[in-house]
């Protein structure tokens, strides 16, 4: 089964999570560390989601999503904003959702990759 570009729901979900995470400092109480962390990780997540959407056979992009999800989850403690409830919960929820989305996308990306390799 060869997947077409811009079709995998997991990559669209990661894009939405990334955009919402990047925009969240506009609606949650943050400090500089929280704001920059969420904006940077959100933008990187959105960018890698576009990479995944454009290249559905790229397995590495799905692993990058998983790593970004873990980074989002641990960011409140590492970056020192765990006392800010809104920013922390945004990071934790976005992190968990990103890891779940990545975990469900990896098998599909592996299948697409194997299909592309077998076709050549």
NULO-607463 format. One record per atom (N, C-alpha, C): atom name; z, y, x; residue number from 0. Coordinates in Angstrom, 2 decimals. Example, Ala and Ser with C-alpha at 12.3 -4.5 7.8 and 13.67 -1.06 7.14 Angstrom:
BEGIN
> site  Z  Y  X  pos
> N  7.80  -5.69  13.19  0
> CA  7.80  -4.50  12.30  0
> C  7.80  -3.30  13.20  0
> N  7.08  -2.25  12.85  1
> CA  7.14  -1.06  13.67  1
> C  7.87  0.03  12.90  1
//
This chain:
BEGIN
> site  Z  Y  X  pos
> N  0.00  -1.19  0.84  0
> CA  0.00  0.00  0.00  0
> C  0.00  1.25  0.89  0
> N  -0.99  2.06  0.75  1
> CA  -1.08  3.29  1.53  1
> C  -0.71  4.45  0.62  1
> N  0.30  5.19  1.04  2
> CA  0.75  6.32  0.24  2
> C  -0.08  7.56  0.54  2
> N  -0.28  8.35  -0.49  3
> CA  -0.99  9.60  -0.30  3
> C  0.01  10.71  0.00  3
> N  -0.51  11.75  0.63  4
> CA  0.33  12.91  0.95  4
> C  0.83  13.58  -0.32  4
> N  1.99  14.22  -0.20  5
> CA  2.58  15.05  -1.25  5
> C  2.96  14.26  -2.50  5
> N  3.29  12.98  -2.34  6
> CA  3.59  12.14  -3.50  6
> C  5.02  11.62  -3.56  6
> N  5.69  11.42  -2.43  7
> CA  6.99  10.73  -2.43  7
> C  8.09  11.63  -2.99  7
> N  8.76  11.14  -4.04  8
> CA  9.78  11.94  -4.71  8
> C  10.95  12.28  -3.78  8
> N  11.26  11.38  -2.85  9
> CA  12.38  11.62  -1.95  9
> C  12.14  12.86  -1.08  9
> N  10.90  13.05  -0.66  10
> CA  10.58  14.21  0.17  10
> C  10.64  15.50  -0.63  10
> N  10.23  15.44  -1.90  11
> CA  10.37  16.61  -2.77  11
> C  11.85  16.92  -2.99  11
> N  12.65  15.88  -3.18  12
> CA  14.10  16.09  -3.37  12
> C  14.71  16.71  -2.12  12
> N  14.33  16.23  -0.93  13
> CA  14.85  16.81  0.31  13
> C  14.42  18.27  0.45  13
> N  13.21  18.58  0.03  14
> CA  12.74  19.97  0.07  14
> C  13.61  20.86  -0.82  14
> N  13.89  20.41  -2.01  15
> CA  14.73  21.18  -2.94  15
> C  16.15  21.34  -2.38  15
> N  16.70  20.26  -1.84  16
> CA  18.04  20.33  -1.25  16
> C  18.06  21.33  -0.10  16
> N  17.04  21.29  0.74  17
> CA  16.96  22.22  1.87  17
> C  16.87  23.67  1.43  17
> N  16.02  23.94  0.45  18
> CA  15.87  25.33  -0.03  18
> C  17.17  25.82  -0.67  18
> N  17.77  24.98  -1.51  19
> CA  19.02  25.38  -2.17  19
> C  20.14  25.59  -1.16  19
> N  20.19  24.75  -0.14  20
> CA  21.21  24.91  0.90  20
> C  21.00  26.21  1.66  20
> N  19.75  26.51  2.00  21
> CA  19.45  27.74  2.73  21
> C  19.77  28.98  1.90  21
> N  19.59  28.89  0.59  22
> CA  19.85  30.05  -0.28  22
> C  21.31  30.13  -0.75  22
> N  22.08  29.09  -0.56  23
> CA  23.44  29.04  -1.10  23
> C  24.36  30.16  -0.61  23
> N  24.21  30.69  0.61  24
> CA  25.10  31.79  1.00  24
> C  24.95  33.04  0.11  24
> N  23.88  33.10  -0.65  25
> CA  23.71  34.23  -1.57  25
> C  24.66  34.14  -2.76  25
> N  25.13  32.93  -3.08  26
> CA  25.96  32.76  -4.28  26
> C  27.33  32.16  -4.00  26
> N  27.62  31.79  -2.76  27
> CA  28.93  31.25  -2.42  27
> C  29.61  32.16  -1.40  27
> N  30.92  32.10  -1.38  28
> CA  31.67  32.86  -0.39  28
> C  31.55  32.16  0.95  28
> N  31.07  32.90  1.94  29
> CA  30.88  32.33  3.27  29
> C  31.39  33.29  4.33  29
> N  31.49  32.77  5.52  30
> CA  31.68  33.63  6.69  30
> C  30.39  33.50  7.50  30
> N  30.34  34.12  8.64  31
> CA  29.10  34.11  9.44  31
> C  28.72  32.69  9.86  31
> N  29.70  31.91  10.28  32
> CA  29.40  30.54  10.73  32
> C  28.84  29.70  9.58  32
> N  29.46  29.79  8.42  33
> CA  29.00  29.01  7.26  33
> C  27.60  29.44  6.85  33
> N  27.40  30.74  6.76  34
> CA  26.09  31.24  6.33  34
> C  24.99  30.80  7.28  34
> N  25.19  31.01  8.57  35
> CA  24.16  30.63  9.54  35
> C  23.93  29.13  9.56  35
> N  25.00  28.36  9.47  36
> CA  24.86  26.90  9.48  36
> C  24.04  26.42  8.30  36
> N  24.39  26.91  7.11  37
> CA  23.67  26.46  5.92  37
> C  22.23  26.96  5.90  37
> N  22.00  28.17  6.34  38
> CA  20.63  28.68  6.37  38
> C  19.79  27.88  7.37  38
> N  20.30  27.70  8.58  39
> CA  19.52  26.99  9.61  39
> C  19.28  25.54  9.21  39
> N  20.33  24.82  8.82  40
> CA  20.14  23.42  8.44  40
> C  19.27  23.29  7.19  40
> N  19.43  24.20  6.25  41
> CA  18.59  24.17  5.05  41
> C  17.13  24.41  5.35  41
> N  16.84  25.37  6.21  42
> CA  15.45  25.66  6.58  42
> C  14.85  24.49  7.36  42
> N  15.62  23.92  8.29  43
> CA  15.12  22.77  9.05  43
> C  14.87  21.58  8.12  43
> N  15.77  21.35  7.18  44
> CA  15.58  20.27  6.21  44
> C  14.32  20.52  5.37  44
> N  14.13  21.73  4.90  45
> CA  12.94  22.05  4.12  45
> C  11.67  21.86  4.96  45
> N  11.71  22.28  6.21  46
> CA  10.54  22.14  7.08  46
> C  10.21  20.67  7.35  46
> N  11.24  19.86  7.61  47
> CA  10.96  18.44  7.85  47
> C  10.53  17.74  6.56  47
> N  10.94  18.26  5.43  48
> CA  10.47  17.72  4.15  48
> C  8.98  17.97  3.98  48
> N  8.54  19.15  4.37  49
> CA  7.11  19.44  4.33  49
> C  6.34  18.52  5.28  49
> N  6.92  18.26  6.45  50
> CA  6.34  17.31  7.40  50
> C  6.22  15.93  6.74  50
> N  7.28  15.47  6.09  51
> CA  7.26  14.17  5.42  51
> C  6.25  14.13  4.28  51
> N  6.18  15.20  3.53  52
> CA  5.22  15.25  2.42  52
> C  3.78  15.20  2.92  52
> N  3.52  15.89  4.00  53
> CA  2.16  15.93  4.56  53
> C  1.78  14.68  5.31  53
> N  2.77  13.96  5.82  54
> CA  2.52  12.74  6.60  54
> C  3.43  11.63  6.10  54
> N  3.11  11.02  4.94  55
> CA  4.02  10.04  4.34  55
> C  4.22  8.78  5.16  55
> N  3.39  8.55  6.17  56
> CA  3.57  7.37  7.03  56
> C  4.49  7.65  8.21  56
> N  5.02  8.87  8.30  57
> CA  5.93  9.22  9.38  57
> C  7.34  8.74  9.06  57
> N  7.75  7.72  9.76  58
> CA  9.09  7.17  9.55  58
> C  10.13  8.07  10.22  58
> N  9.78  8.66  11.35  59
> CA  10.76  9.47  12.09  59
> C  11.23  10.68  11.28  59
> N  10.38  11.23  10.44  60
> CA  10.81  12.38  9.64  60
> C  11.92  12.00  8.67  60
> N  11.90  10.78  8.18  61
> CA  12.95  10.33  7.26  61
> C  14.28  10.15  8.00  61
> N  14.20  9.67  9.24  62
> CA  15.42  9.58  10.04  62
> C  15.98  10.96  10.36  62
> N  15.10  11.93  10.59  63
> CA  15.54  13.30  10.82  63
> C  16.29  13.81  9.59  63
> N  15.80  13.49  8.40  64
> CA  16.52  13.89  7.18  64
> C  17.92  13.30  7.16  64
> N  18.04  12.03  7.54  65
> CA  19.37  11.41  7.57  65
> C  20.31  12.10  8.55  65
> N  19.80  12.44  9.72  66
> CA  20.62  13.14  10.72  66
> C  21.03  14.52  10.19  66
> N  20.09  15.22  9.57  67
> CA  20.42  16.54  9.01  67
> C  21.46  16.42  7.91  67
> N  21.39  15.36  7.11  68
> CA  22.40  15.14  6.08  68
> C  23.78  14.94  6.68  68
> N  23.86  14.16  7.73  69
> CA  25.15  13.96  8.41  69
> C  25.65  15.28  8.99  69
> N  24.76  16.04  9.61  70
> CA  25.15  17.34  10.17  70
> C  25.66  18.28  9.08  70
> N  24.99  18.30  7.93  71
> CA  25.45  19.13  6.82  71
> C  26.84  18.69  6.36  71
> N  27.06  17.38  6.30  72
> CA  28.35  16.88  5.82  72
> C  29.49  17.25  6.76  72
> N  29.29  17.14  8.06  73
> CA  30.38  17.42  9.01  73
> C  30.49  18.90  9.38  73
> N  29.50  19.70  9.01  74
> CA  29.47  21.11  9.39  74
> C  30.71  21.91  9.01  74
> N  31.29  21.74  7.83  75
> CA  32.48  22.55  7.51  75
> C  33.62  22.38  8.51  75
> N  33.79  21.17  9.02  76
> CA  34.85  20.94  10.00  76
> C  34.43  21.40  11.39  76
> N  33.22  21.06  11.77  77
> CA  32.75  21.39  13.12  77
> C  32.59  22.90  13.29  77
> N  32.06  23.57  12.27  78
> CA  31.80  25.01  12.36  78
> C  32.96  25.85  11.85  78
> N  34.02  25.22  11.37  79
> CA  35.24  25.92  11.03  79
> C  35.25  26.65  9.70  79
> N  34.50  26.16  8.73  80
> CA  34.55  26.84  7.43  80
> C  35.04  25.92  6.31  80
> N  35.82  24.92  6.65  81
> CA  36.33  23.99  5.64  81
> C  37.29  24.65  4.66  81
> N  37.86  25.81  5.01  82
> CA  38.75  26.52  4.09  82
> C  37.98  27.28  3.00  82
> N  36.69  27.44  3.19  83
> CA  35.85  28.11  2.19  83
> C  35.30  27.06  1.23  83
> N  35.93  26.94  0.07  84
> CA  35.63  25.85  -0.86  84
> C  34.16  25.79  -1.26  84
> N  33.59  26.90  -1.66  85
> CA  32.19  26.88  -2.12  85
> C  31.22  26.46  -1.04  85
> N  31.39  27.03  0.14  86
> CA  30.50  26.69  1.25  86
> C  30.70  25.24  1.68  86
> N  31.95  24.80  1.72  87
> CA  32.23  23.42  2.12  87
> C  31.64  22.42  1.15  87
> N  31.89  22.62  -0.14  88
> CA  31.37  21.70  -1.14  88
> C  29.84  21.70  -1.15  88
> N  29.25  22.83  -0.93  89
> CA  27.78  22.88  -0.84  89
> C  27.30  22.03  0.31  89
> N  27.93  22.15  1.45  90
> CA  27.55  21.35  2.62  90
> C  27.79  19.86  2.38  90
> N  28.93  19.53  1.82  91
> CA  29.25  18.11  1.60  91
> C  28.29  17.47  0.60  91
> N  28.05  18.14  -0.51  92
> CA  27.15  17.58  -1.53  92
> C  25.73  17.51  -1.01  92
> N  25.25  18.57  -0.38  93
> CA  23.90  18.56  0.17  93
> C  23.76  17.48  1.24  93
> N  24.80  17.31  2.05  94
> CA  24.76  16.29  3.10  94
> C  24.67  14.88  2.52  94
> N  25.51  14.58  1.55  95
> CA  25.50  13.25  0.93  95
> C  24.16  13.00  0.24  95
> N  23.69  13.97  -0.54  96
> CA  22.40  13.80  -1.22  96
> C  21.27  13.59  -0.24  96
> N  21.29  14.32  0.86  97
> CA  20.24  14.20  1.87  97
> C  20.25  12.82  2.51  97
> N  21.43  12.30  2.82  98
> CA  21.52  10.95  3.41  98
> C  21.02  9.91  2.41  98
> N  21.39  10.04  1.14  99
> CA  20.94  9.09  0.12  99
> C  19.42  9.14  -0.02  99
> N  18.88  10.34  -0.08  100
> CA  17.42  10.49  -0.21  100
> C  16.72  9.90  1.01  100
> N  17.24  10.16  2.19  101
> CA  16.64  9.61  3.42  101
> C  16.70  8.09  3.41  101
> N  17.85  7.54  3.01  102
> CA  18.01  6.08  3.00  102
> C  17.04  5.42  2.02  102
> N  16.75  6.07  0.91  103
> CA  15.80  5.49  -0.05  103
> C  14.35  5.71  0.39  103
> N  14.09  6.70  1.22  104
> CA  12.73  6.97  1.67  104
> C  12.31  6.13  2.87  104
> N  13.27  5.70  3.67  105
> CA  12.93  4.95  4.90  105
> C  12.14  3.67  4.59  105
> N  12.54  2.86  3.62  106
> CA  11.73  1.65  3.35  106
> C  10.29  1.99  2.90  106
> N  10.14  3.03  2.09  107
> CA  8.80  3.42  1.65  107
> C  7.97  3.93  2.82  107
> N  8.57  4.70  3.69  108
> CA  7.85  5.21  4.86  108
> C  7.48  4.07  5.81  108
> N  8.39  3.10  5.98  109
> CA  8.08  1.93  6.81  109
> C  6.92  1.14  6.23  109
> N  6.91  0.93  4.92  110
> CA  5.82  0.20  4.27  110
> C  4.50  0.93  4.42  110
> N  4.52  2.24  4.24  111
> CA  3.30  3.04  4.40  111
> C  2.81  2.99  5.84  111
> N  3.75  3.04  6.79  112
> CA  3.39  2.98  8.20  112
> C  2.77  1.64  8.55  112
> N  3.41  0.54  8.07  113
> CA  2.85  -0.79  8.32  113
> C  1.48  -0.94  7.70  113
> N  1.30  -0.39  6.50  114
> CA  -0.01  -0.47  5.84  114
> C  -1.08  0.27  6.61  114
> N  -0.71  1.42  7.18  115
> CA  -1.67  2.21  7.95  115
> C  -2.02  1.51  9.26  115
> N  -1.02  0.88  9.89  116
> CA  -1.27  0.17  11.15  116
> C  -2.14  -1.05  10.89  116
> N  -1.88  -1.78  9.79  117
> CA  -2.66  -2.97  9.47  117
> C  -4.11  -2.62  9.14  117
> N  -4.33  -1.43  8.59  118
> CA  -5.68  -1.01  8.20  118
> C  -6.54  -0.70  9.41  118
> N  -5.89  -0.42  10.55  119
> CA  -6.66  -0.08  11.75  119
> C  -6.89  -1.26  12.58  119
//
